Amino acid sequence: MADLREQLRAIIAEIAEIDDLSRITDDANLYKELGVDSMQALEIVLELEKRFNVAIPEAKLKEIKTFGDAVRVAKDAGAPD
């Protein structure tokens, strides 16, 4: 099974329609660099919660600006590495 980073990268790529996965680096800003909008961000979090059976508190959503932030928040919520 793919690790957390690979799965999250695939989720973001699918939802944001990004063909080049190499663009999704730890410091890539989801909004400014990858073109994710607020609805897509919510969709990404919901898919992450469903896939990893975790709950991400609403307050944590504001902390997710980069791919690395998304990985950290997912781990903090209990997603397996």
Sequence and secondary structure as in RCSB ss.txt:
>XXXX:A:sequence
MADLREQLRAIIAEIAEIDDLSRITDDANLYKELGVDSMQALEIVLELEKRFNVAIPEAKLKEIKTFGDAVRVAK
DAGAPD
>XXXX:A:secstr
   HHHHHHHHHHHHHT S GGG  TT BTTTTT   HHHHHHHHHHHHHHHT    HHHHTT  BHHHHHHHHH
HTT   
